[in-house]
Amino acid sequence: MSKCRRLTVSLYALGTLMIHGLAHAQETKRDLSYGNWGFDLTAIDSSVSPGADFFGYANGAWLQRTAIPSDKSRITLRALMTDRTEAHLRALLEAAAQQTGQTPGDLSGKVGAFYKAFMAEDAIEAQGPGPIMPKMAAITAMSAREGVAAMMGRASYDFAGSFFGLYIDIDAKHPTQYVVSLNQGGLGLPDRDYYLKAGPKFVQVRTAYQAYVERLLTLVGWPAPAENAKQIVAMEIRIAEAHWSRAEARELDQTYNPMTVVELEAFAPGFPWRQYLAEAKLASAVRVVVAEKSAFPKIADIFAAAPLDTLLAWQAFHTANKAARYLSKSFADAHFEMYEKAILDQAEQQARWKRGIFAVSGDFNGTSDPLGHMSWAVGQLYVERHFSTATKDRVEILIGNLVRAFRARLEKRDWMSSATKAVALEKLDSLIIQVGFPNKPQRNYTRLIVRDDDPVGNVRRAAGLDWDFHVDRLPNPVDRNAWPCTPQVNNAFNMFYERNLTFPAAFMQAPIYDPNADHAVNYGALGAIVGHEITHSFDDQGRKIDAKGQLRDWWTGEEIKVFGARAAELGRQYSAFEALPGLHVNGQLTLGENIADLGGLTMALDAYHASLQGKPAPVIDGLTGDQRVFLGWAQAWRGKLSEAALRNLVTADPHAPRQYRVNGVVRNMDEWYTAFGVKPGDKLYLEPDRRVRIW
């Protein structure tokens, strides 16, 4: 999962509530999304041995009969959850769009006008590049690179590109305070590897990218688009060479580099930092935290050495690229052909209404939102119509059992000293866990102007309001109860420094959670994911943060050594998985997620056992309770990706491919061997002393 924010879960005695929940699941044979008890038995491929490929055993028949839709690069059960949410939001937004005036004042009216403006294809087509041409004129008029840097400062709230990422974050050494944070940027492709690796797919993407840069420059009437495109890509290759790898950028202690703005100017003198920060509305900033420290002077030097004409063309392209999805068909189609078709091999562009939902509501995964939207307003309307407080209550009971299971595990860790264990338990107690939706509005849209004939302006104004919210938080104490993830997001999150876990409303759907499903299946799916997020607070990076949310070493040298050895063995296991011929999983990049997966499913099984209160688990369709927990985990990750999407995931994503999130975990759990009779000689079999046991 990812690293979002908050509700406090009560660790009250479970008593009859848990048994009642189980009985309800047993008695209710209706309204189930999968099978008769929450698992689709028709998905099982009985020709595959569980010990050879547990993912294939649990999901193989479904994989064989299921095709990837032409407007997607993957098909997963999680994606089907998103489809359900999309259908709900479509009805909500279309109804709101029919009732709104041109410039509405109420929340529903503004959401409807935002959607209506995006859906007005004929009006958008008639405008062509018009909405961003004033930006092009401003870029053309620049006579010094200080102007380019100033425009880069607007990238957080306007259509502009930047060589550096800028955001307001928690200060890792002073976790009650916010701080201005900077990281490496400047690339138009997903990761530095797309610029630097020599494989045929990477070469193909680079070729398509240069053509795309040229196409957008042509559409905005930029001079010499072919030559400028060539220079832009060459400059981005140099920036990519300066970038840290994603694995390196995961290291929290290496990416905390505080300095004053004066020190930053001396450290990376090739970039006009004062102009950049002033345009970002941060002229008064005195102190910043730099992430990938060694990359900054190199990127600043590239900025200083580049011809001004190349910098201007680069900014023109990135401005158009950022706005492309909101502009006429020629822009939107070009954007699709680059980022979905060329990179992910997605054959068909999504329907306009789906893109409209994305424009108004943001990314359903909560990881790559468009520039500006009204996601919190949409979330408020969504929860009012589509989330049950009864579901929230049941999920909180399940979470309580998971926290208790993790506490029991912590107390028994024989490789931790008593002092370290005490801080670990204090940290567990400090976690804020929020379910479903926030108890108060997270944004105030009163002053946001939304017009039903101005999609580009709506995006810009919404982005400005959101950036102002973050800038205004800077002098204030950290709000650990803030929700950065909206209720309609289909994901779960752990915010390290806030010690804050979030499980949004839209995530509470089958196969992750079905209130009518068998208890064991829900523990294998949602329970394991809750455990996953808890474990993130103690994974290879989360362990570096103490019970107060401060970045510091609170483990002894021997404990770090033991943990490191076990984590390294898990990394080696995953690095041996070959996702595509010659393309192996990066065990170091995916280490935190793999540790969390293993910890999560381990805790879920413990919590399921505890929920039975000493009673034997029922056998359903010949399957034991433990078997159903493992099948619940395997079903939650059911899915298939295009080869290009799989390659992109292995290259740029900290999560392992889905089949390895299943197979890589179960082979390290003794209970799985017992449940499915896995023996020496089976492909997934590991000798007991090679099974990784961390939490």
WOCOR-V998294 format. One record per residue. N is the residue number from 1. RES is the residue in three letters. SS is DSSP state (helix for helix, strand for strand, loop for the rest). PHI is phi in whole degrees, 0 to 359 (999 if undefined). OMEGA is omega as a letter, one per 30 degrees, with the letter a starting at -180 (* if undefined). Layout:
N:RES:SS:PHI:OMEGA + N:RES:SS:PHI:OMEGA
This chain:
1:MET:loop:999:a + 2:SER:strand:246:l + 3:LYS:loop:248:* + 4:CYS:loop:999:a + 5:ARG:loop:218:c + 6:ARG:loop:232:e + 7:LEU:loop:326:a + 8:THR:loop:279:l + 9:VAL:loop:273:a + 10:SER:loop:272:a + 11:LEU:loop:268:a + 12:TYR:loop:276:l + 13:ALA:loop:299:a + 14:LEU:loop:279:l + 15:GLY:helix:47:a + 16:THR:helix:287:a + 17:LEU:helix:300:a + 18:MET:helix:291:l + 19:ILE:helix:294:l + 20:HIS:helix:299:l + 21:GLY:helix:299:l + 22:LEU:helix:293:a + 23:ALA:helix:299:l + 24:HIS:helix:299:l + 25:ALA:helix:295:a + 26:GLN:helix:291:a + 27:GLU:helix:281:a + 28:THR:loop:270:a + 29:LYS:loop:249:a + 30:ARG:loop:236:l + 31:ASP:loop:56:l + 32:LEU:loop:266:l + 33:SER:loop:284:a + 34:TYR:loop:225:l + 35:GLY:loop:63:a + 36:ASN:loop:269:a + 37:TRP:loop:218:l + 38:GLY:loop:110:l + 39:PHE:loop:234:a + 40:ASP:loop:273:a + 41:LEU:helix:294:l + 42:THR:helix:288:l + 43:ALA:helix:280:a + 44:ILE:loop:291:l + 45:ASP:loop:254:a + 46:SER:loop:289:l + 47:SER:loop:281:l + 48:VAL:loop:260:l + 49:SER:loop:284:l + 50:PRO:loop:305:a + 51:GLY:loop:284:l + 52:ALA:loop:271:a + 53:ASP:loop:197:a + 54:PHE:helix:294:l + 55:PHE:helix:299:l + 56:GLY:helix:293:l + 57:TYR:helix:298:a + 58:ALA:helix:286:a + 59:ASN:helix:233:a + 60:GLY:helix:302:a + 61:ALA:helix:295:l + 62:TRP:helix:296:l + 63:LEU:helix:299:a + 64:GLN:helix:291:a + 65:ARG:helix:264:a + 66:THR:loop:248:l + 67:ALA:loop:257:l + 68:ILE:loop:286:l + 69:PRO:loop:300:a + 70:SER:loop:292:l + 71:ASP:loop:261:l + 72:LYS:loop:223:l + 73:SER:loop:256:l + 74:ARG:strand:201:l + 75:ILE:strand:223:a + 76:THR:strand:220:l + 77:LEU:helix:292:l + 78:ARG:helix:297:l + 79:ALA:helix:295:l + 80:LEU:helix:291:l + 81:MET:helix:299:l + 82:THR:helix:297:l + 83:ASP:helix:300:l + 84:ARG:helix:298:l + 85:THR:helix:296:l + 86:GLU:helix:303:a + 87:ALA:helix:297:l + 88:HIS:helix:296:a + 89:LEU:helix:290:l + 90:ARG:helix:300:l + 91:ALA:helix:298:a + 92:LEU:helix:296:a + 93:LEU:helix:288:l + 94:GLU:helix:293:l + 95:ALA:helix:295:l + 96:ALA:helix:295:a + 97:ALA:helix:293:a + 98:GLN:helix:285:a + 99:GLN:helix:258:a + 100:THR:loop:271:l + 101:GLY:loop:269:a + 102:GLN:loop:294:l + 103:THR:loop:230:a + 104:PRO:loop:287:a + 105:GLY:loop:249:a + 106:ASP:loop:269:a + 107:LEU:helix:298:a + 108:SER:helix:298:l + 109:GLY:helix:296:l + 110:LYS:helix:293:l + 111:VAL:helix:299:l + 112:GLY:helix:297:l + 113:ALA:helix:293:l + 114:PHE:helix:299:a + 115:TYR:helix:293:a + 116:LYS:helix:300:l + 117:ALA:helix:296:l + 118:PHE:helix:291:a + 119:MET:helix:279:a + 120:ALA:loop:280:a + 121:GLU:helix:299:a + 122:ASP:helix:297:l + 123:ALA:helix:294:l + 124:ILE:helix:295:a + 125:GLU:helix:296:a + 126:ALA:helix:295:a + 127:GLN:helix:280:a + 128:GLY:loop:56:l + 129:PRO:loop:278:a + 130:GLY:helix:313:a + 131:PRO:helix:300:a + 132:ILE:helix:251:a + 133:MET:helix:293:l + 134:PRO:helix:300:l + 135:LYS:helix:294:l + 136:MET:helix:296:l + 137:ALA:helix:296:l + 138:ALA:helix:294:l + 139:ILE:helix:293:a + 140:THR:helix:301:a + 141:ALA:loop:282:a + 142:MET:loop:291:a + 143:SER:loop:244:a + 144:ALA:loop:212:a + 145:ARG:helix:291:l + 146:GLU:helix:300:l + 147:GLY:helix:293:l + 148:VAL:helix:295:l + 149:ALA:helix:297:l + 150:ALA:helix:298:l + 151:MET:helix:295:l + 152:MET:helix:300:l + 153:GLY:loop:295:l + 154:ARG:loop:273:a + 155:ALA:loop:298:a + 156:SER:loop:285:a + 157:TYR:loop:216:a + 158:ASP:loop:207:l + 159:PHE:loop:282:l + 160:ALA:loop:195:l + 161:GLY:loop:256:l + 162:SER:loop:211:l + 163:PHE:loop:285:a + 164:PHE:strand:224:l + 165:GLY:strand:274:a + 166:LEU:strand:225:l + 167:TYR:strand:203:l + 168:ILE:strand:259:a + 169:ASP:strand:227:l + 170:ILE:strand:282:l + 171:ASP:strand:284:a + 172:ALA:loop:297:l + 173:LYS:loop:263:l + 174:HIS:strand:223:a + 175:PRO:strand:291:l + 176:THR:strand:267:a + 177:GLN:strand:238:l + 178:TYR:strand:269:a + 179:VAL:strand:210:l + 180:VAL:strand:285:a + 181:SER:strand:239:a + 182:LEU:strand:231:l + 183:ASN:strand:222:a + 184:GLN:strand:292:l + 185:GLY:loop:208:l + 186:GLY:loop:94:a + 187:LEU:loop:252:l + 188:GLY:loop:261:l + 189:LEU:loop:260:a + 190:PRO:loop:298:a + 191:ASP:loop:200:a + 192:ARG:loop:300:a + 193:ASP:helix:299:l + 194:TYR:helix:294:l + 195:TYR:helix:268:a + 196:LEU:helix:251:a + 197:LYS:loop:279:a + 198:ALA:loop:259:a + 199:GLY:loop:300:a + 200:PRO:helix:301:l + 201:LYS:helix:294:l + 202:PHE:helix:293:l + 203:VAL:helix:296:l + 204:GLN:helix:299:a + 205:VAL:helix:294:l + 206:ARG:helix:298:l + 207:THR:helix:297:l + 208:ALA:helix:295:a + 209:TYR:helix:294:l + 210:GLN:helix:297:l + 211:ALA:helix:295:l + 212:TYR:helix:293:l + 213:VAL:helix:302:l + 214:GLU:helix:298:a + 215:ARG:helix:296:a + 216:LEU:helix:291:l + 217:LEU:helix:297:l + 218:THR:helix:296:a + 219:LEU:helix:295:l + 220:VAL:loop:265:l + 221:GLY:loop:74:l + 222:TRP:loop:285:a + 223:PRO:loop:292:l + 224:ALA:loop:46:a + 225:PRO:helix:297:a + 226:ALA:helix:294:a + 227:GLU:helix:292:l + 228:ASN:helix:294:l + 229:ALA:helix:299:l + 230:LYS:helix:299:a + 231:GLN:helix:291:l + 232:ILE:helix:296:a + 233:VAL:helix:296:l + 234:ALA:helix:298:l + 235:MET:helix:292:l + 236:GLU:helix:293:l + 237:ILE:helix:297:l + 238:ARG:helix:295:l + 239:ILE:helix:295:l + 240:ALA:helix:299:l + 241:GLU:helix:296:l + 242:ALA:helix:276:a + 243:HIS:loop:293:l + 244:TRP:loop:285:l + 245:SER:loop:290:l + 246:ARG:helix:297:l + 247:ALA:helix:296:l + 248:GLU:helix:295:a + 249:ALA:helix:286:l + 250:ARG:loop:283:a + 251:GLU:loop:284:a + 252:LEU:loop:298:a + 253:ASP:loop:288:l + 254:GLN:loop:277:a + 255:THR:loop:257:l + 256:TYR:loop:253:a + 257:ASN:strand:227:a + 258:PRO:strand:285:l + 259:MET:strand:200:l + 260:THR:strand:284:l + 261:VAL:helix:297:l + 262:VAL:helix:298:l + 263:GLU:helix:294:l + 264:LEU:helix:297:l + 265:GLU:helix:298:l + 266:ALA:helix:283:a + 267:PHE:helix:286:a + 268:ALA:loop:230:a + 269:PRO:loop:287:a + 270:GLY:loop:283:a + 271:PHE:loop:239:a + 272:PRO:loop:283:a + 273:TRP:helix:296:a + 274:ARG:helix:296:l + 275:GLN:helix:295:l + 276:TYR:helix:299:a + 277:LEU:helix:291:l + 278:ALA:helix:298:a + 279:GLU:helix:288:l + 280:ALA:loop:277:a + 281:LYS:loop:69:a + 282:LEU:loop:233:a + 283:ALA:loop:299:a + 284:SER:loop:273:a + 285:ALA:loop:298:l + 286:VAL:loop:251:a + 287:ARG:strand:230:l + 288:VAL:strand:225:l + 289:VAL:strand:243:a + 290:VAL:strand:263:a + 291:ALA:loop:275:a + 292:GLU:loop:277:a + 293:LYS:helix:305:a + 294:SER:helix:293:a + 295:ALA:helix:284:a + 296:PHE:helix:295:l + 297:PRO:helix:296:l + 298:LYS:helix:292:l + 299:ILE:helix:292:l + 300:ALA:helix:299:l + 301:ASP:helix:294:l + 302:ILE:helix:297:l + 303:PHE:helix:300:a + 304:ALA:helix:292:a + 305:ALA:helix:271:a + 306:ALA:loop:292:l + 307:PRO:loop:302:a + 308:LEU:helix:303:l + 309:ASP:helix:300:l + 310:THR:helix:290:l + 311:LEU:helix:297:l + 312:LEU:helix:295:l + 313:ALA:helix:296:l + 314:TRP:helix:301:a + 315:GLN:helix:293:l + 316:ALA:helix:299:l + 317:PHE:helix:296:a + 318:HIS:helix:292:l + 319:THR:helix:295:l + 320:ALA:helix:295:a + 321:ASN:helix:296:a + 322:LYS:helix:293:a + 323:ALA:helix:267:a + 324:ALA:helix:304:a + 325:ARG:helix:292:a + 326:TYR:helix:257:a + 327:LEU:loop:258:a + 328:SER:loop:295:a + 329:LYS:helix:303:a + 330:SER:helix:297:l + 331:PHE:helix:287:a + 332:ALA:helix:297:l + 333:ASP:helix:294:l + 334:ALA:helix:297:l + 335:HIS:helix:298:l + 336:PHE:helix:299:a + 337:GLU:helix:297:l + 338:MET:helix:277:a + 339:TYR:helix:273:l + 340:GLU:helix:259:a + 341:LYS:helix:279:a + 342:ALA:helix:291:a + 343:ILE:helix:277:a + 344:LEU:helix:252:a + 345:ASP:loop:62:l + 346:GLN:loop:284:a + 347:ALA:loop:282:a + 348:GLU:loop:227:l + 349:GLN:loop:289:l + 350:GLN:loop:294:l + 351:ALA:loop:302:a + 352:ARG:helix:303:a + 353:TRP:helix:295:l + 354:LYS:helix:292:l + 355:ARG:helix:293:l + 356:GLY:helix:294:l + 357:ILE:helix:298:l + 358:PHE:helix:300:a + 359:ALA:helix:296:a + 360:VAL:helix:274:a + 361:SER:helix:255:a + 362:GLY:loop:91:a + 363:ASP:loop:284:a + 364:PHE:loop:291:l + 365:ASN:loop:270:l + 366:GLY:loop:70:a + 367:THR:loop:242:a + 368:SER:loop:214:a + 369:ASP:loop:298:l + 370:PRO:loop:294:a + 371:LEU:loop:302:a + 372:GLY:loop:219:a + 373:HIS:loop:200:l + 374:MET:loop:240:a + 375:SER:helix:299:a + 376:TRP:helix:290:l + 377:ALA:helix:294:l + 378:VAL:helix:298:l + 379:GLY:helix:299:l + 380:GLN:helix:298:l + 381:LEU:helix:292:a + 382:TYR:helix:296:a + 383:VAL:helix:296:l + 384:GLU:helix:302:a + 385:ARG:helix:253:a + 386:HIS:helix:226:l + 387:PHE:loop:225:a + 388:SER:loop:266:l + 389:THR:helix:293:l + 390:ALA:helix:296:l + 391:THR:helix:297:l + 392:LYS:helix:301:a + 393:ASP:helix:298:a + 394:ARG:helix:293:l + 395:VAL:helix:296:l + 396:GLU:helix:296:l + 397:ILE:helix:295:l + 398:LEU:helix:300:l + 399:ILE:helix:297:l + 400:GLY:helix:303:l + 401:ASN:helix:294:l + 402:LEU:helix:294:l + 403:VAL:helix:296:l + 404:ARG:helix:297:l + 405:ALA:helix:294:l + 406:PHE:helix:292:l + 407:ARG:helix:301:a + 408:ALA:helix:298:l + 409:ARG:helix:295:l + 410:LEU:helix:302:a + 411:GLU:helix:297:a + 412:LYS:helix:260:a + 413:ARG:loop:292:a + 414:ASP:loop:281:l + 415:TRP:loop:265:l + 416:MET:loop:251:l + 417:SER:loop:289:l + 418:SER:helix:299:a + 419:ALA:helix:294:l + 420:THR:helix:293:l + 421:LYS:helix:298:l + 422:ALA:helix:296:l + 423:VAL:helix:292:l + 424:ALA:helix:298:l + 425:LEU:helix:293:l + 426:GLU:helix:297:l + 427:LYS:helix:294:l + 428:LEU:helix:301:l + 429:ASP:helix:294:a + 430:SER:helix:279:a + 431:LEU:loop:295:l + 432:ILE:strand:256:a + 433:ILE:strand:243:a + 434:GLN:strand:242:a + 435:VAL:strand:232:l + 436:GLY:strand:86:a + 437:PHE:loop:201:l + 438:PRO:loop:287:a + 439:ASN:loop:270:l + 440:LYS:loop:209:a + 441:PRO:loop:302:a + 442:GLN:loop:263:l + 443:ARG:loop:219:l + 444:ASN:loop:248:a + 445:TYR:loop:264:a + 446:THR:loop:303:a + 447:ARG:loop:270:l + 448:LEU:loop:284:l + 449:ILE:loop:266:l + 450:VAL:loop:238:l + 451:ARG:loop:242:a + 452:ASP:loop:279:l + 453:ASP:loop:233:a + 454:ASP:loop:217:a + 455:PRO:helix:298:a + 456:VAL:helix:292:l + 457:GLY:helix:295:l + 458:ASN:helix:299:l + 459:VAL:helix:298:a + 460:ARG:helix:297:a + 461:ARG:helix:291:l + 462:ALA:helix:294:l + 463:ALA:helix:294:l + 464:GLY:helix:297:l + 465:LEU:helix:297:a + 466:ASP:helix:292:l + 467:TRP:helix:294:l + 468:ASP:helix:300:l + 469:PHE:helix:302:a + 470:HIS:helix:290:l + 471:VAL:helix:296:a + 472:ASP:helix:294:l + 473:ARG:helix:285:a + 474:LEU:loop:307:a + 475:PRO:loop:278:a + 476:ASN:loop:265:l + 477:PRO:strand:297:l + 478:VAL:loop:297:l + 479:ASP:loop:262:a + 480:ARG:loop:290:a + 481:ASN:loop:266:a + 482:ALA:loop:288:l + 483:TRP:loop:255:l + 484:PRO:loop:271:a + 485:CYS:loop:245:a + 486:THR:loop:280:a + 487:PRO:loop:298:a + 488:GLN:loop:274:l + 489:VAL:loop:280:a + 490:ASN:loop:262:a + 491:ASN:loop:193:l + 492:ALA:strand:228:a + 493:PHE:strand:218:l + 494:ASN:strand:229:l + 495:MET:strand:262:a + 496:PHE:loop:306:a + 497:TYR:loop:285:l + 498:GLU:loop:282:a + 499:ARG:loop:50:a + 500:ASN:strand:224:a + 501:LEU:strand:247:a + 502:THR:strand:229:l + 503:PHE:strand:230:a + 504:PRO:strand:293:a + 505:ALA:helix:303:a + 506:ALA:helix:293:l + 507:PHE:helix:280:a + 508:MET:loop:272:l + 509:GLN:loop:227:l + 510:ALA:loop:294:g + 511:PRO:loop:270:a + 512:ILE:loop:290:l + 513:TYR:loop:210:l + 514:ASP:loop:229:a + 515:PRO:loop:299:a + 516:ASN:loop:262:a + 517:ALA:loop:274:l + 518:ASP:loop:304:a + 519:HIS:helix:305:a + 520:ALA:helix:297:l + 521:VAL:helix:296:l + 522:ASN:helix:296:l + 523:TYR:helix:290:l + 524:GLY:helix:292:a + 525:ALA:helix:262:a + 526:LEU:helix:297:a + 527:GLY:helix:303:l + 528:ALA:helix:293:l + 529:ILE:helix:287:l + 530:VAL:helix:300:l + 531:GLY:helix:299:l + 532:HIS:helix:303:a + 533:GLU:helix:292:l + 534:ILE:helix:298:a + 535:THR:helix:297:l + 536:HIS:helix:305:l + 537:SER:loop:289:a + 538:PHE:loop:228:l + 539:ASP:loop:278:a + 540:ASP:loop:295:l + 541:GLN:loop:255:a + 542:GLY:helix:301:a + 543:ARG:helix:294:a + 544:LYS:helix:280:a + 545:ILE:strand:248:a + 546:ASP:loop:270:a + 547:ALA:loop:291:l + 548:LYS:loop:264:a + 549:GLY:loop:85:a + 550:GLN:loop:263:l + 551:LEU:strand:284:l + 552:ARG:loop:194:l + 553:ASP:loop:277:l + 554:TRP:loop:241:l + 555:TRP:loop:259:l + 556:THR:loop:283:l + 557:GLY:helix:301:a + 558:GLU:helix:293:l + 559:GLU:helix:295:l + 560:ILE:helix:298:l + 561:LYS:helix:296:a + 562:VAL:helix:296:l + 563:PHE:helix:300:a + 564:GLY:helix:298:l + 565:ALA:helix:294:a + 566:ARG:helix:291:l + 567:ALA:helix:296:l + 568:ALA:helix:297:l + 569:GLU:helix:295:l + 570:LEU:helix:297:l + 571:GLY:helix:300:l + 572:ARG:helix:295:l + 573:GLN:helix:301:a + 574:TYR:helix:288:l + 575:SER:helix:294:l + 576:ALA:loop:280:l + 577:PHE:loop:286:a + 578:GLU:strand:253:a + 579:ALA:strand:290:l + 580:LEU:strand:220:a + 581:PRO:loop:308:l + 582:GLY:loop:83:a + 583:LEU:strand:244:a + 584:HIS:strand:263:l + 585:VAL:loop:299:l + 586:ASN:loop:271:a + 587:GLY:loop:297:l + 588:GLN:loop:281:l + 589:LEU:loop:298:a + 590:THR:loop:267:a + 591:LEU:helix:301:a + 592:GLY:helix:300:l + 593:GLU:helix:291:a + 594:ASN:helix:291:l + 595:ILE:helix:299:a + 596:ALA:helix:293:l + 597:ASP:helix:299:a + 598:LEU:helix:295:l + 599:GLY:helix:297:a + 600:GLY:helix:295:a + 601:LEU:helix:289:l + 602:THR:helix:299:l + 603:MET:helix:294:a + 604:ALA:helix:297:l + 605:LEU:helix:294:l + 606:ASP:helix:301:a + 607:ALA:helix:294:l + 608:TYR:helix:298:l + 609:HIS:helix:301:a + 610:ALA:helix:297:a + 611:SER:helix:294:l + 612:LEU:loop:283:l + 613:GLN:loop:52:l + 614:GLY:loop:84:l + 615:LYS:loop:276:l + 616:PRO:loop:291:l + 617:ALA:loop:289:l + 618:PRO:loop:292:l + 619:VAL:loop:259:a + 620:ILE:strand:237:a + 621:ASP:loop:51:l + 622:GLY:loop:79:a + 623:LEU:strand:253:l + 624:THR:loop:285:l + 625:GLY:helix:299:l + 626:ASP:helix:298:l + 627:GLN:helix:300:a + 628:ARG:helix:288:l + 629:VAL:helix:298:a + 630:PHE:helix:295:l + 631:LEU:helix:292:l + 632:GLY:helix:299:l + 633:TRP:helix:296:a + 634:ALA:helix:296:l + 635:GLN:helix:293:a + 636:ALA:helix:301:a + 637:TRP:loop:257:l + 638:ARG:loop:299:l + 639:GLY:strand:168:l + 640:LYS:strand:219:a + 641:LEU:strand:238:l + 642:SER:loop:295:l + 643:GLU:helix:302:a + 644:ALA:helix:293:l + 645:ALA:helix:294:l + 646:LEU:helix:295:l + 647:ARG:helix:296:l + 648:ASN:helix:296:a + 649:LEU:helix:297:a + 650:VAL:helix:296:a + 651:THR:helix:284:a + 652:ALA:helix:236:a + 653:ASP:loop:250:l + 654:PRO:loop:284:l + 655:HIS:loop:261:l + 656:ALA:loop:288:l + 657:PRO:loop:304:a + 658:ARG:helix:302:a + 659:GLN:helix:296:a + 660:TYR:helix:276:l + 661:ARG:helix:292:l + 662:VAL:helix:269:a + 663:ASN:helix:296:a + 664:GLY:helix:291:a + 665:VAL:helix:274:a + 666:VAL:helix:299:a + 667:ARG:loop:292:l + 668:ASN:loop:259:a + 669:MET:loop:245:a + 670:ASP:helix:303:a + 671:GLU:helix:298:l + 672:TRP:helix:292:l + 673:TYR:helix:299:l + 674:THR:helix:292:a + 675:ALA:helix:297:a + 676:PHE:helix:244:l + 677:GLY:loop:62:a + 678:VAL:loop:283:a + 679:LYS:loop:234:l + 680:PRO:loop:307:a + 681:GLY:loop:102:l + 682:ASP:loop:291:a + 683:LYS:loop:302:a + 684:LEU:loop:272:a + 685:TYR:loop:296:l + 686:LEU:loop:237:l + 687:GLU:loop:301:a + 688:PRO:helix:308:a + 689:ASP:helix:283:l + 690:ARG:helix:259:l + 691:ARG:loop:285:a + 692:VAL:loop:279:l + 693:ARG:loop:231:a + 694:ILE:loop:252:a + 695:TRP:loop:252:*
